[in-house]
Amino acid sequence: MKAITLVWLTRADLSNLNSGQGSGNLTELKTYANGTKPYISGQATRTALFDTIARDHADKFKCTSERPCTDVQNCWSCDLRGFLATKEGEGGERRWSPVKVTPGLGQLPSEIVTDLLTRSSVIEKEERSSKDLRLANVQMTDNLYRFAVVIDVDNIGLVKEPVLEGTGKEQRVTGWNVTVDIGEEERRRRVAALLDGIFNLSGFAKQARAAASLSPDIILAIVQDTYNQRGLKALQVDDEGNVDIDILENALLENTDLGHTVLFGGSPGVVENWDAVTNVLDKYNIAVLPVHKVFEQLKATL
Protein backbone atom coordinates (compact mmCIF):
# COMPACT_ATOMS: atom_id res chain seq x y z
CA MET A 1 0.00 0.00 0.00
CA LYS A 2 1.52 3.25 -1.17
CA ALA A 3 -1.51 5.53 -1.36
CA ILE A 4 -5.23 5.77 -0.62
CA THR A 5 -7.40 7.95 -2.85
CA LEU A 6 -10.82 8.98 -1.59
CA VAL A 7 -13.34 10.91 -3.67
CA TRP A 8 -16.72 11.75 -2.17
CA LEU A 9 -19.94 13.67 -2.66
CA THR A 10 -21.91 15.28 0.13
CA ARG A 11 -25.00 17.46 0.27
CA ALA A 12 -25.01 20.52 2.49
CA ASP A 13 -28.11 22.48 3.43
CA LEU A 14 -28.28 26.27 3.40
CA SER A 15 -24.95 27.43 4.80
CA ASN A 16 -21.82 29.54 4.37
CA LEU A 17 -18.98 27.04 4.71
CA ASN A 18 -16.10 29.17 3.40
CA SER A 19 -16.13 32.93 2.98
CA GLY A 20 -14.16 35.33 0.84
CA GLN A 21 -12.85 38.63 2.15
CA GLY A 22 -16.23 40.33 1.90
CA SER A 23 -16.96 44.00 1.65
CA GLY A 24 -18.38 46.27 4.32
CA ASN A 25 -20.76 44.27 6.48
CA LEU A 26 -21.28 41.53 3.85
CA THR A 27 -19.63 38.11 4.24
CA GLU A 28 -19.39 36.72 0.72
CA LEU A 29 -19.36 33.10 -0.33
CA LYS A 30 -16.37 31.82 -2.26
CA THR A 31 -17.67 30.96 -5.72
CA TYR A 32 -16.45 29.84 -9.14
CA ALA A 33 -18.07 29.28 -12.58
CA ASN A 34 -18.88 33.00 -12.87
CA GLY A 35 -20.36 33.08 -9.39
CA THR A 36 -22.91 30.32 -9.98
CA LYS A 37 -21.36 27.60 -7.79
CA PRO A 38 -19.82 27.73 -4.30
CA TYR A 39 -16.51 26.15 -3.33
CA ILE A 40 -14.64 25.41 -0.12
CA SER A 41 -10.89 26.01 -0.34
CA GLY A 42 -8.37 23.22 0.15
CA GLN A 43 -6.94 25.16 3.09
CA ALA A 44 -10.34 25.27 4.82
CA THR A 45 -10.85 21.55 4.12
CA ARG A 46 -7.45 20.61 5.57
CA THR A 47 -8.03 22.78 8.64
CA ALA A 48 -11.42 21.16 9.26
CA LEU A 49 -9.93 17.69 8.73
CA PHE A 50 -7.06 18.12 11.18
CA ASP A 51 -9.33 19.83 13.73
CA THR A 52 -11.67 16.83 13.48
CA ILE A 53 -8.79 14.40 14.09
CA ALA A 54 -7.48 16.47 17.00
CA ARG A 55 -10.83 16.13 18.82
CA ASP A 56 -10.11 12.41 19.30
CA HIS A 57 -6.31 12.64 19.55
CA ALA A 58 -5.63 15.94 21.31
CA ASP A 59 -2.52 14.56 23.03
CA LYS A 60 -0.93 13.78 19.65
CA PHE A 61 -1.17 17.36 18.35
CA LYS A 62 1.69 19.00 20.23
CA CYS A 63 1.84 22.35 18.41
CA THR A 64 -0.09 24.62 16.05
CA SER A 65 0.36 25.12 12.32
CA GLU A 66 1.51 28.71 13.02
CA ARG A 67 4.25 27.56 15.44
CA PRO A 68 5.36 24.08 14.36
CA CYS A 69 7.58 22.06 16.69
CA THR A 70 8.97 20.04 13.69
CA ASP A 71 8.86 16.82 15.76
CA VAL A 72 7.56 14.41 13.08
CA GLN A 73 8.33 11.42 15.32
CA ASN A 74 5.87 12.44 18.05
CA CYS A 75 3.68 15.26 16.73
CA TRP A 76 0.84 14.29 14.39
CA SER A 77 0.32 17.92 13.44
CA CYS A 78 3.82 18.37 12.03
CA ASP A 79 3.78 14.94 10.41
CA LEU A 80 0.35 15.13 8.72
CA ARG A 81 0.01 18.88 8.06
CA GLY A 82 3.58 19.48 6.98
CA PHE A 83 5.27 22.73 7.98
CA LEU A 84 7.58 25.57 7.12
CA ALA A 85 9.60 26.53 10.19
CA THR A 86 11.92 29.47 9.74
CA LYS A 87 15.20 29.72 11.67
CA GLU A 88 16.98 33.00 12.09
CA GLY A 89 20.20 33.03 10.11
CA GLU A 90 19.69 29.48 8.83
CA GLY A 91 16.69 29.68 6.50
CA GLY A 92 14.29 27.04 7.78
CA GLU A 93 12.95 23.49 7.75
CA ARG A 94 10.18 22.37 5.40
CA ARG A 95 8.04 19.25 5.28
CA TRP A 96 5.59 18.55 2.48
CA SER A 97 2.31 17.20 3.80
CA PRO A 98 1.54 13.54 2.97
CA VAL A 99 -2.16 14.49 2.84
CA LYS A 100 -3.18 16.15 -0.45
CA VAL A 101 -6.62 17.77 -0.50
CA THR A 102 -8.68 19.29 -3.32
CA PRO A 103 -11.08 22.19 -2.80
CA GLY A 104 -14.66 21.14 -2.13
CA LEU A 105 -16.37 22.09 -5.39
CA GLY A 106 -20.10 22.75 -5.45
CA GLN A 107 -21.42 20.73 -8.38
CA LEU A 108 -24.74 22.47 -9.00
CA PRO A 109 -25.67 26.03 -9.98
CA SER A 110 -27.48 27.37 -6.93
CA GLU A 111 -29.23 30.49 -5.74
CA ILE A 112 -27.39 32.61 -3.18
CA VAL A 113 -29.50 34.05 -0.39
CA THR A 114 -28.45 36.66 2.16
CA ASP A 115 -29.03 36.18 5.86
CA LEU A 116 -29.34 39.35 7.98
CA LEU A 117 -27.67 39.03 11.37
CA THR A 118 -28.19 41.50 14.21
CA ARG A 119 -26.33 42.06 17.44
CA SER A 120 -27.39 44.56 20.06
CA SER A 121 -26.02 45.61 23.43
CA VAL A 122 -26.62 48.27 26.05
CA ILE A 123 -23.74 50.71 26.53
CA GLU A 124 -23.51 52.61 29.83
CA LYS A 125 -22.21 56.18 29.45
CA GLU A 126 -22.09 58.79 32.17
CA GLU A 127 -25.13 57.57 34.09
CA ARG A 128 -27.21 56.99 31.00
CA SER A 129 -27.50 54.02 28.73
CA SER A 130 -27.90 53.71 24.99
CA LYS A 131 -28.61 50.77 22.73
CA ASP A 132 -25.98 49.75 20.21
CA LEU A 133 -27.33 47.86 17.19
CA ARG A 134 -25.00 46.22 14.65
CA LEU A 135 -26.02 44.56 11.40
CA ALA A 136 -24.23 42.03 9.23
CA ASN A 137 -25.17 40.15 6.08
CA VAL A 138 -24.00 36.61 5.30
CA GLN A 139 -24.41 34.93 1.92
CA MET A 140 -25.63 31.33 2.06
CA THR A 141 -26.47 28.53 -0.37
CA ASP A 142 -27.11 24.79 -0.49
CA ASN A 143 -25.25 22.44 -2.81
CA LEU A 144 -23.76 19.06 -3.60
CA TYR A 145 -19.98 19.20 -3.00
CA ARG A 146 -17.21 16.99 -4.39
CA PHE A 147 -14.08 16.48 -2.30
CA ALA A 148 -10.98 14.37 -2.88
CA VAL A 149 -8.05 13.37 -0.67
CA VAL A 150 -4.90 11.40 -1.50
CA ILE A 151 -3.04 9.93 1.47
CA ASP A 152 0.66 9.33 0.75
CA VAL A 153 0.88 6.31 3.06
CA ASP A 154 4.59 5.65 2.51
CA ASN A 155 5.63 9.12 3.65
CA ILE A 156 3.61 9.32 6.84
CA GLY A 157 6.06 9.43 9.74
CA LEU A 158 9.04 9.21 7.39
CA VAL A 159 11.78 11.82 6.97
CA LYS A 160 14.75 11.47 4.62
CA GLU A 161 17.67 13.87 4.33
CA PRO A 162 20.05 14.04 1.37
CA VAL A 163 23.68 12.97 1.70
CA LEU A 164 25.75 15.75 0.12
CA GLU A 165 29.30 15.42 -1.12
CA GLY A 166 31.59 18.11 -2.48
CA THR A 167 31.35 21.88 -2.10
CA GLY A 168 30.04 24.79 -4.10
CA LYS A 169 29.15 24.01 -7.72
CA GLU A 170 30.59 20.53 -7.36
CA GLN A 171 28.22 19.55 -4.55
CA ARG A 172 26.09 16.51 -5.40
CA VAL A 173 23.43 14.36 -3.73
CA THR A 174 24.90 10.86 -3.39
CA GLY A 175 22.18 9.18 -1.34
CA TRP A 176 19.57 9.56 1.39
CA ASN A 177 19.60 9.04 5.15
CA VAL A 178 16.37 8.12 6.97
CA THR A 179 16.28 10.36 10.04
CA VAL A 180 12.72 9.53 11.19
CA ASP A 181 10.73 6.34 10.66
CA ILE A 182 7.81 5.79 13.02
CA GLY A 183 7.35 2.14 12.00
CA GLU A 184 4.42 0.25 10.55
CA GLU A 185 2.21 0.05 13.65
CA GLU A 186 2.34 3.79 14.37
CA ARG A 187 1.88 4.53 10.66
CA ARG A 188 -1.24 2.37 10.68
CA ARG A 189 -2.63 4.33 13.65
CA ARG A 190 -2.11 7.66 11.90
CA VAL A 191 -3.70 6.50 8.64
CA ALA A 192 -6.67 5.09 10.58
CA ALA A 193 -7.07 8.45 12.35
CA LEU A 194 -7.07 10.22 8.96
CA LEU A 195 -9.81 7.90 7.71
CA ASP A 196 -11.86 8.53 10.87
CA GLY A 197 -11.36 12.27 10.38
CA ILE A 198 -12.80 12.12 6.85
CA PHE A 199 -15.74 10.00 7.99
CA ASN A 200 -16.53 12.50 10.79
CA LEU A 201 -15.53 15.66 8.88
CA SER A 202 -16.90 18.80 10.57
CA GLY A 203 -15.82 22.19 11.85
CA PHE A 204 -16.15 24.44 8.83
CA ALA A 205 -16.72 28.21 9.14
CA LYS A 206 -20.07 29.71 10.20
CA GLN A 207 -21.32 26.39 11.60
CA ALA A 208 -22.40 27.92 14.90
CA ARG A 209 -25.46 29.30 13.10
CA ALA A 210 -25.70 26.90 10.15
CA ALA A 211 -24.41 23.43 11.03
CA ALA A 212 -23.75 21.23 7.98
CA SER A 213 -22.08 17.85 7.62
CA LEU A 214 -19.40 17.53 4.95
CA SER A 215 -18.67 13.88 5.65
CA PRO A 216 -19.27 11.54 2.70
CA ASP A 217 -22.74 10.64 1.41
CA ILE A 218 -21.25 8.79 -1.59
CA ILE A 219 -17.62 7.69 -1.62
CA LEU A 220 -15.17 5.97 -3.96
CA ALA A 221 -12.02 4.65 -2.26
CA ILE A 222 -8.98 3.23 -4.05
CA VAL A 223 -6.03 1.51 -2.35
CA GLN A 224 -2.98 1.77 -4.63
CA ASP A 225 0.44 0.15 -4.76
CA THR A 226 1.90 3.20 -6.56
CA TYR A 227 1.48 6.80 -5.45
CA ASN A 228 -0.37 8.99 -7.90
CA GLN A 229 -3.23 11.49 -7.96
CA ARG A 230 -5.24 9.91 -10.74
CA GLY A 231 -8.97 9.40 -10.34
CA LEU A 232 -9.71 12.64 -8.50
CA LYS A 233 -12.56 13.48 -10.94
CA ALA A 234 -14.21 10.07 -10.74
CA LEU A 235 -17.43 11.46 -9.22
CA GLN A 236 -17.83 14.52 -11.40
CA VAL A 237 -21.46 15.71 -11.50
CA ASP A 238 -23.21 17.80 -14.16
CA ASP A 239 -25.52 20.76 -13.55
CA GLU A 240 -28.56 18.48 -13.32
CA GLY A 241 -27.04 16.31 -10.60
CA ASN A 242 -25.94 13.34 -12.73
CA VAL A 243 -22.61 11.60 -12.16
CA ASP A 244 -20.50 11.48 -15.34
CA ILE A 245 -20.65 7.73 -16.02
CA ASP A 246 -17.84 7.75 -18.61
CA ILE A 247 -15.34 9.31 -16.17
CA LEU A 248 -16.44 6.94 -13.40
CA GLU A 249 -16.13 3.88 -15.65
CA ASN A 250 -12.65 4.92 -16.83
CA ALA A 251 -11.51 5.16 -13.20
CA LEU A 252 -13.02 1.76 -12.35
CA LEU A 253 -11.52 0.11 -15.44
CA GLU A 254 -8.04 1.49 -14.82
CA ASN A 255 -7.89 0.59 -11.16
CA THR A 256 -9.38 -2.88 -11.46
CA ASP A 257 -6.98 -3.66 -14.33
CA LEU A 258 -4.08 -2.54 -12.15
CA GLY A 259 -5.24 -4.82 -9.33
CA HIS A 260 -6.06 -2.02 -6.89
CA THR A 261 -8.65 -2.45 -4.16
CA VAL A 262 -11.73 -0.41 -5.11
CA LEU A 263 -14.54 0.23 -2.60
CA PHE A 264 -17.76 2.17 -3.11
CA GLY A 265 -20.34 3.37 -0.62
CA GLY A 266 -23.52 5.38 -0.79
CA SER A 267 -27.29 5.34 -1.08
CA PRO A 268 -30.03 6.66 -3.40
CA GLY A 269 -31.20 10.26 -3.22
CA VAL A 270 -27.84 12.01 -3.45
CA VAL A 271 -27.42 12.04 -7.25
CA GLU A 272 -30.04 11.88 -9.98
CA ASN A 273 -28.70 8.91 -11.97
CA TRP A 274 -28.13 6.49 -9.10
CA ASP A 275 -29.31 3.49 -11.16
CA ALA A 276 -26.72 4.24 -13.88
CA VAL A 277 -24.02 4.48 -11.20
CA THR A 278 -24.93 1.11 -9.68
CA ASN A 279 -25.10 -0.49 -13.14
CA VAL A 280 -21.50 0.47 -13.96
CA LEU A 281 -20.37 -0.75 -10.52
CA ASP A 282 -22.07 -4.10 -11.17
CA LYS A 283 -20.17 -4.33 -14.45
CA TYR A 284 -16.89 -4.35 -12.49
CA ASN A 285 -18.22 -6.51 -9.62
CA ILE A 286 -17.94 -3.68 -7.09
CA ALA A 287 -20.54 -3.88 -4.33
CA VAL A 288 -22.38 -0.80 -3.07
CA LEU A 289 -21.77 -0.64 0.68
CA PRO A 290 -23.02 1.68 3.41
CA VAL A 291 -20.48 4.50 3.76
CA HIS A 292 -19.34 3.42 7.22
CA LYS A 293 -18.59 -0.08 5.90
CA VAL A 294 -16.20 1.40 3.31
CA PHE A 295 -14.20 3.01 6.12
CA GLU A 296 -14.28 -0.18 8.19
CA GLN A 297 -12.88 -2.18 5.27
CA LEU A 298 -10.22 0.45 4.53
CA LYS A 299 -9.01 0.32 8.13
CA ALA A 300 -9.04 -3.49 8.00
CA THR A 301 -6.69 -3.42 4.99
CA LEU A 302 -4.11 -1.46 7.00
C-alpha positions as CSV (number, residue, x, y, z in Angstrom):
1,M,0.0,0.0,0.0
2,K,1.5,3.3,-1.2
3,A,-1.5,5.5,-1.4
4,I,-5.2,5.8,-0.6
5,T,-7.4,8.0,-2.9
6,L,-10.8,9.0,-1.6
7,V,-13.3,10.9,-3.7
8,W,-16.7,11.7,-2.2
9,L,-19.9,13.7,-2.7
10,T,-21.9,15.3,0.1
11,R,-25.0,17.5,0.3
12,A,-25.0,20.5,2.5
13,D,-28.1,22.5,3.4
14,L,-28.3,26.3,3.4
15,S,-24.9,27.4,4.8
16,N,-21.8,29.5,4.4
17,L,-19.0,27.0,4.7
18,N,-16.1,29.2,3.4
19,S,-16.1,32.9,3.0
20,G,-14.2,35.3,0.8
21,Q,-12.8,38.6,2.2
22,G,-16.2,40.3,1.9
23,S,-17.0,44.0,1.6
24,G,-18.4,46.3,4.3
25,N,-20.8,44.3,6.5
26,L,-21.3,41.5,3.8
27,T,-19.6,38.1,4.2
28,E,-19.4,36.7,0.7
29,L,-19.4,33.1,-0.3
30,K,-16.4,31.8,-2.3
31,T,-17.7,31.0,-5.7
32,Y,-16.4,29.8,-9.1
33,A,-18.1,29.3,-12.6
34,N,-18.9,33.0,-12.9
35,G,-20.4,33.1,-9.4
36,T,-22.9,30.3,-10.0
37,K,-21.4,27.6,-7.8
38,P,-19.8,27.7,-4.3
39,Y,-16.5,26.2,-3.3
40,I,-14.6,25.4,-0.1
41,S,-10.9,26.0,-0.3
42,G,-8.4,23.2,0.2
43,Q,-6.9,25.2,3.1
44,A,-10.3,25.3,4.8
45,T,-10.9,21.6,4.1
46,R,-7.4,20.6,5.6
47,T,-8.0,22.8,8.6
48,A,-11.4,21.2,9.3
49,L,-9.9,17.7,8.7
50,F,-7.1,18.1,11.2
51,D,-9.3,19.8,13.7
52,T,-11.7,16.8,13.5
53,I,-8.8,14.4,14.1
54,A,-7.5,16.5,17.0
55,R,-10.8,16.1,18.8
56,D,-10.1,12.4,19.3
57,H,-6.3,12.6,19.5
58,A,-5.6,15.9,21.3
59,D,-2.5,14.6,23.0
60,K,-0.9,13.8,19.7
61,F,-1.2,17.4,18.3
62,K,1.7,19.0,20.2
63,C,1.8,22.4,18.4
64,T,-0.1,24.6,16.0
65,S,0.4,25.1,12.3
66,E,1.5,28.7,13.0
67,R,4.3,27.6,15.4
68,P,5.4,24.1,14.4
69,C,7.6,22.1,16.7
70,T,9.0,20.0,13.7
71,D,8.9,16.8,15.8
72,V,7.6,14.4,13.1
73,Q,8.3,11.4,15.3
74,N,5.9,12.4,18.0
75,C,3.7,15.3,16.7
76,W,0.8,14.3,14.4
77,S,0.3,17.9,13.4
78,C,3.8,18.4,12.0
79,D,3.8,14.9,10.4
80,L,0.3,15.1,8.7
81,R,0.0,18.9,8.1
82,G,3.6,19.5,7.0
83,F,5.3,22.7,8.0
84,L,7.6,25.6,7.1
85,A,9.6,26.5,10.2
86,T,11.9,29.5,9.7
87,K,15.2,29.7,11.7
88,E,17.0,33.0,12.1
89,G,20.2,33.0,10.1
90,E,19.7,29.5,8.8
91,G,16.7,29.7,6.5
92,G,14.3,27.0,7.8
93,E,13.0,23.5,7.7
94,R,10.2,22.4,5.4
95,R,8.0,19.2,5.3
96,W,5.6,18.6,2.5
97,S,2.3,17.2,3.8
98,P,1.5,13.5,3.0
99,V,-2.2,14.5,2.8
100,K,-3.2,16.1,-0.4
101,V,-6.6,17.8,-0.5
102,T,-8.7,19.3,-3.3
103,P,-11.1,22.2,-2.8
104,G,-14.7,21.1,-2.1
105,L,-16.4,22.1,-5.4
106,G,-20.1,22.8,-5.5
107,Q,-21.4,20.7,-8.4
108,L,-24.7,22.5,-9.0
109,P,-25.7,26.0,-10.0
110,S,-27.5,27.4,-6.9
111,E,-29.2,30.5,-5.7
112,I,-27.4,32.6,-3.2
113,V,-29.5,34.0,-0.4
114,T,-28.5,36.7,2.2
115,D,-29.0,36.2,5.9
116,L,-29.3,39.3,8.0
117,L,-27.7,39.0,11.4
118,T,-28.2,41.5,14.2
119,R,-26.3,42.1,17.4
120,S,-27.4,44.6,20.1
121,S,-26.0,45.6,23.4
122,V,-26.6,48.3,26.0
123,I,-23.7,50.7,26.5
124,E,-23.5,52.6,29.8
125,K,-22.2,56.2,29.4
126,E,-22.1,58.8,32.2
127,E,-25.1,57.6,34.1
128,R,-27.2,57.0,31.0
129,S,-27.5,54.0,28.7
130,S,-27.9,53.7,25.0
131,K,-28.6,50.8,22.7
132,D,-26.0,49.8,20.2
133,L,-27.3,47.9,17.2
134,R,-25.0,46.2,14.6
135,L,-26.0,44.6,11.4
136,A,-24.2,42.0,9.2
137,N,-25.2,40.1,6.1
138,V,-24.0,36.6,5.3
139,Q,-24.4,34.9,1.9
140,M,-25.6,31.3,2.1
141,T,-26.5,28.5,-0.4
142,D,-27.1,24.8,-0.5
143,N,-25.3,22.4,-2.8
144,L,-23.8,19.1,-3.6
145,Y,-20.0,19.2,-3.0
146,R,-17.2,17.0,-4.4
147,F,-14.1,16.5,-2.3
148,A,-11.0,14.4,-2.9
149,V,-8.0,13.4,-0.7
150,V,-4.9,11.4,-1.5
151,I,-3.0,9.9,1.5
152,D,0.7,9.3,0.7
153,V,0.9,6.3,3.1
154,D,4.6,5.6,2.5
155,N,5.6,9.1,3.6
156,I,3.6,9.3,6.8
157,G,6.1,9.4,9.7
158,L,9.0,9.2,7.4
159,V,11.8,11.8,7.0
160,K,14.7,11.5,4.6
161,E,17.7,13.9,4.3
162,P,20.1,14.0,1.4
163,V,23.7,13.0,1.7
164,L,25.8,15.8,0.1
165,E,29.3,15.4,-1.1
166,G,31.6,18.1,-2.5
167,T,31.4,21.9,-2.1
168,G,30.0,24.8,-4.1
169,K,29.1,24.0,-7.7
170,E,30.6,20.5,-7.4
171,Q,28.2,19.5,-4.5
172,R,26.1,16.5,-5.4
173,V,23.4,14.4,-3.7
174,T,24.9,10.9,-3.4
175,G,22.2,9.2,-1.3
176,W,19.6,9.6,1.4
177,N,19.6,9.0,5.1
178,V,16.4,8.1,7.0
179,T,16.3,10.4,10.0
180,V,12.7,9.5,11.2
181,D,10.7,6.3,10.7
182,I,7.8,5.8,13.0
183,G,7.3,2.1,12.0
184,E,4.4,0.2,10.5
185,E,2.2,0.0,13.7
186,E,2.3,3.8,14.4
187,R,1.9,4.5,10.7
188,R,-1.2,2.4,10.7
189,R,-2.6,4.3,13.7
190,R,-2.1,7.7,11.9
191,V,-3.7,6.5,8.6
192,A,-6.7,5.1,10.6
193,A,-7.1,8.5,12.4
194,L,-7.1,10.2,9.0
195,L,-9.8,7.9,7.7
196,D,-11.9,8.5,10.9
197,G,-11.4,12.3,10.4
198,I,-12.8,12.1,6.9
199,F,-15.7,10.0,8.0
200,N,-16.5,12.5,10.8
201,L,-15.5,15.7,8.9
202,S,-16.9,18.8,10.6
203,G,-15.8,22.2,11.9
204,F,-16.1,24.4,8.8
205,A,-16.7,28.2,9.1
206,K,-20.1,29.7,10.2
207,Q,-21.3,26.4,11.6
208,A,-22.4,27.9,14.9
209,R,-25.5,29.3,13.1
210,A,-25.7,26.9,10.2
211,A,-24.4,23.4,11.0
212,A,-23.8,21.2,8.0
213,S,-22.1,17.8,7.6
214,L,-19.4,17.5,4.9
215,S,-18.7,13.9,5.7
216,P,-19.3,11.5,2.7
217,D,-22.7,10.6,1.4
218,I,-21.3,8.8,-1.6
219,I,-17.6,7.7,-1.6
220,L,-15.2,6.0,-4.0
221,A,-12.0,4.6,-2.3
222,I,-9.0,3.2,-4.1
223,V,-6.0,1.5,-2.3
224,Q,-3.0,1.8,-4.6
225,D,0.4,0.2,-4.8
226,T,1.9,3.2,-6.6
227,Y,1.5,6.8,-5.5
228,N,-0.4,9.0,-7.9
229,Q,-3.2,11.5,-8.0
230,R,-5.2,9.9,-10.7
231,G,-9.0,9.4,-10.3
232,L,-9.7,12.6,-8.5
233,K,-12.6,13.5,-10.9
234,A,-14.2,10.1,-10.7
235,L,-17.4,11.5,-9.2
236,Q,-17.8,14.5,-11.4
237,V,-21.5,15.7,-11.5
238,D,-23.2,17.8,-14.2
239,D,-25.5,20.8,-13.6
240,E,-28.6,18.5,-13.3
241,G,-27.0,16.3,-10.6
242,N,-25.9,13.3,-12.7
243,V,-22.6,11.6,-12.2
244,D,-20.5,11.5,-15.3
245,I,-20.6,7.7,-16.0
246,D,-17.8,7.8,-18.6
247,I,-15.3,9.3,-16.2
248,L,-16.4,6.9,-13.4
249,E,-16.1,3.9,-15.7
250,N,-12.7,4.9,-16.8
251,A,-11.5,5.2,-13.2
252,L,-13.0,1.8,-12.3
253,L,-11.5,0.1,-15.4
254,E,-8.0,1.5,-14.8
255,N,-7.9,0.6,-11.2
256,T,-9.4,-2.9,-11.5
257,D,-7.0,-3.7,-14.3
258,L,-4.1,-2.5,-12.1
259,G,-5.2,-4.8,-9.3
260,H,-6.1,-2.0,-6.9
261,T,-8.6,-2.4,-4.2
262,V,-11.7,-0.4,-5.1
263,L,-14.5,0.2,-2.6
264,F,-17.8,2.2,-3.1
265,G,-20.3,3.4,-0.6
266,G,-23.5,5.4,-0.8
267,S,-27.3,5.3,-1.1
268,P,-30.0,6.7,-3.4
269,G,-31.2,10.3,-3.2
270,V,-27.8,12.0,-3.4
271,V,-27.4,12.0,-7.2
272,E,-30.0,11.9,-10.0
273,N,-28.7,8.9,-12.0
274,W,-28.1,6.5,-9.1
275,D,-29.3,3.5,-11.2
276,A,-26.7,4.2,-13.9
277,V,-24.0,4.5,-11.2
278,T,-24.9,1.1,-9.7
279,N,-25.1,-0.5,-13.1
280,V,-21.5,0.5,-14.0
281,L,-20.4,-0.8,-10.5
282,D,-22.1,-4.1,-11.2
283,K,-20.2,-4.3,-14.4
284,Y,-16.9,-4.3,-12.5
285,N,-18.2,-6.5,-9.6
286,I,-17.9,-3.7,-7.1
287,A,-20.5,-3.9,-4.3
288,V,-22.4,-0.8,-3.1
289,L,-21.8,-0.6,0.7
290,P,-23.0,1.7,3.4
291,V,-20.5,4.5,3.8
292,H,-19.3,3.4,7.2
293,K,-18.6,-0.1,5.9
294,V,-16.2,1.4,3.3
295,F,-14.2,3.0,6.1
296,E,-14.3,-0.2,8.2
297,Q,-12.9,-2.2,5.3
298,L,-10.2,0.4,4.5
299,K,-9.0,0.3,8.1
300,A,-9.0,-3.5,8.0
301,T,-6.7,-3.4,5.0
302,L,-4.1,-1.5,7.0
